[in-house]
Amino acid sequence: MTMAGHDRSSLRKVRLYGVLIGLLGLMMLPFYAMFSSTLKPESEIFAAPATLVPSDPSIQAYLQVWTQTDVLLWVGNSFIISVGTVVLTLLLAIPAAYSCARNDFIGKRTFLLSVLVVQMFAPVVLIVGLFDVISQMGLFNTYLAVIVPAAAFTLPFNVWMLYGYFKTIPVALEESARIDGASQLQILTKIVLPLTKPALVASVTYTFLYAWNRLLFVLTFLTDSAKYNIPRGVFSMVGALQTDWRMMLTVSVIGIIPLLILFAFLEEYIVAGMTAGAVKE
């Protein structure tokens, strides 16, 4: 490559990274504005023109949230709902995806396509019917009232992604294990699932995030304030005549922290799972 060609290539890279950095900054601006607002006094939040950097930073809002709200309870409930949704979803998605990946049966394609029908409907469209079902099952005002619908709406994505990943695992590995006397359950748990770790992590992350952010289900099916999650806790801080926006933003920042930690530890597996699972039959 000539010097001129090398310079043009370097210039293109600089432009590309410049555009990407600019887009990243644009995407992060709302999060920075939310965080910086938690460090400002109430009067400065609504000041015009707006200030990006707090003139007198203070953590007073975090101390008030700690002492005046049930933020720890809300975070704990969010974990219970999210982990419960992840467990229920994987218990259903893994057998369904593995069976479709390893067996040819009449109506398999129809089944896989019918699973996607759930994704065609927004939860708000089905909320009245879901309320009737939840009430008749005796699940109203329990964690399961949120976990079961959330698992139902995350199941299609997980079935299809795991199905695509299972298709990439050589059948010869399972046949060798079967010759050595391994049962089907042992093959699935000791051979297939360990090889599917990236896809499982991606499934867990997607499902966890979906359940963590559920407001509609909690708002409809839970009336006990001791079972509120983070979004419902934030919503409860909206007053009829006055709303403490700084407190709401502070609780929202606290609710984002566990998700950032989750992404920081699982980012590599999430990318691997999402790309390797994109397999067309």
N, C-alpha and C positions, 0 to 999 in steps of 0.2 A: 504494500500500500504506500502510495506517495505521501509526502508531507501534507500536500493540499487536501488529499482524501482523508487523512488522519484528522486534520483540523476540522473538516466538515462533520466527521463522525462525532468528534468531541463536542462540537457546537450543538448538534442534534441532541446529544445526551444532556447537555446543560439545559437546553430548552425543555426537554421532556421532564427532567427532574424539577425544573422551575415550575412547570405547570402542575405537576403532582403535589409539590409542596404548597402551592397556592390553593389547590383544591382541598388538601388536608387542613390547611388553616381555616378555610371557609367552613368546612364540616365541623371543626372543633370550636368555632366561635360561639355557638349557642351554649356548649358545655362550659366554656370559660366564663361566659356572661353569667350563667347560673351560679358557678362557684364563686366568682368575684362578688356577686350580689349578696351572698351569705356573709361576706366580710364587711359589708357596708351598713350604715345606719338606715332605717326605713326611709328617711327623707331623701337620702342620696340615691336610692334605688329608682325613684321616679323623677329624679332631677333632669332638667333639660338645659343644655344638651347632656346626653348620657356620658358617664365616665367609665372607661374600661378598667382603670386602676383605682381601687378604693383610696380615698384621701386619708382616711384614718382606719386602717384595717383592725378588725376586732373579731374574736371568736365567741363573742357574747351569745350569738344566735345558737351556736352548738351547745353551750352550757344551758341555755334555756330549753332547747329541745331535749337534752338529757334529763332535766329535772321536771319539766312540765308536760311531757308527752310520754306515750308508751312505745317509743321508737324501737327499743330492744325487743319488746313483745311482737311488734309488727315484723321486724326482721326475722325473728324466730318462726313466726307463722308463715312467712314467705318461704323459708327453707323447708318447712314441713310440707307445704303444698307443692313446691317445686320438686323436692325429692320424691314425694309420693307419686307425682305425675310421671316422673322419669321411670320409676320402678314399674308402674302399671303399664306404661307404653312399651317398654322393652320386653316385658313378659308376654305381650301380645304380638309385637312387631317381629321379634326374633324368630319364633316358630313359623309365623306366616311367611316371612321373607325367605327363610331357609327352605321351607317346603316347596315354595314356588321356584326357587333356584335349582333345586335338585330333582324335581319330579315334573313329568309332563302328564297332565291330566286334562280331561275335557272341561273346557270353560276356564282354564287358567288365565288366559289373556282377558277374558270378560271379568273375572274376579279382580285382577290387578287394576283394570280400568274403573271398575265399580268402586274400588277403594277411594279413588280420586274424587268421587262424587261429593264426599264430605267437604272437600276443599272448595267446592263451587258456592257454598253458602257461608255468609258471614254469621258469626255466633248470634248477633242481635236479631237476625231473621228467625232463628229457631228458639229464642229465649223463652217464649211463652210455652211452647211444647216441652222444652227441657224443664221448666218450672213444674209443670204438671207431672212429668215422669219422676223428678227428684222427690216431689212431695209424696207420691204414691209409694215410692220405694223406702220412705222413711229416712231419707238422707238429709232432709232440710236442716240447715244450721249445723252441719258437720263438715269436717274437712273433705270428706268424700264427695260432697255436693259440688265442690270445685274441682277436685282431682279427676273425677270420672269424665266430665265434659271436656276438660283440658286435654286429657289423654286421647279422647275421641278425635279431637281436632288436630292433634299432632301425629296421630297414627299413620295417615296416608304418606306423609313425607318420610317417616322412618321406615315404613315397609318398602317403599320404592328405593330409598337409598341403600338400605341393607341388602335388598334383593340384588341390586347392581353390584354391590361389593362381593356378595357370596358367589356371584357368577364368575368372578375373577380368580377364585381359589381353585386350584387344580383338583379334579375329582380323584386323581391318582393317589393323593395324600390320604383321602378317606378310605379308598379301597385297600391301601396298604395297612392301615390301622384295623380295618375290618378283618383282614386275613390274620392279623396278630391277635384276634379275639376281642377287640374293643366293641362295646355296644354302641348303638346309635347315639345315646345320650353322652357317652364318653367321647365319642368323635366330635360331637357338637361343642361340648364344654372344654375339652382339653386340646383340640386341634383347630377347629374352625373359629371359635370365638377369640382365642388369642391372636390369630392371624387377622381378625377383623377389628382389632383395637382402634385404628384410626377412624373407621366408620362408626364404631360404637361411641367414641368420644365426641364425634360430630353430632351424633344423634342425641347424646346426653346434653350437650351444650345447647342445641336448638330447643329441645324440650324444656330444659331448665329455664331458659330465657323466656319462652312462651308462657310458662306457668308463673314465673316471677312477676310478670307484668300484667297479670289478669286483674282487671277491675270489674268488668261487667258481671262475671260469675260470682265474685265475692259480694258485689253490691246487690245481686238478686237473691242469692241462696244463703247468705250469712247475715244474721241480724245481731249475733252476739259480738260485742266489741272486743271480747277477749280473743277472737279468731280473725281479726282484721289483719290483712297483709300490708305491705308498704304502700301500694297505690290506694287502697281503701283508707289507710291511715291519713294519707295526704288529702284525700277527698273529704274526710271528716273535719279537716281544718278550715274548710270553706264556710264562712259565716253568712248568715242571712243579711246582715247589715255591714259587716266588716270582715276582711280577710287579712291575716298576717302573712304577707307574701314571703317575707324573709324566712319565717319559720318553715313554710311549705318548701321553699327552695332548699333549705338546710336538710330537711328530711329526705328530699329527693336525692341530694348529693350522697347522703349516708346510704341510701338504697342502691346507688350505682356502684359503690365501692366493692361489694362482693362480686359483682359481675366483672369488674375490671380485673380483679384477682383471678377469677376463673379463666378469663381470656388470656391473661399473661402466662398461666401455666399450661394451657391446652391449645394455644394458637397453632403450633406445629401440627398436632394431630387433627385439628379442625380442618385445616387446609388440605391435608393428605386425604382425609375421609371424604370431603366434598368432591375432590377431583377424581379420586379413584372410584367413587361410587357412581360416577356419571357414565354408566355403561348402557348402551341400547341393546335390547334383545335382538 
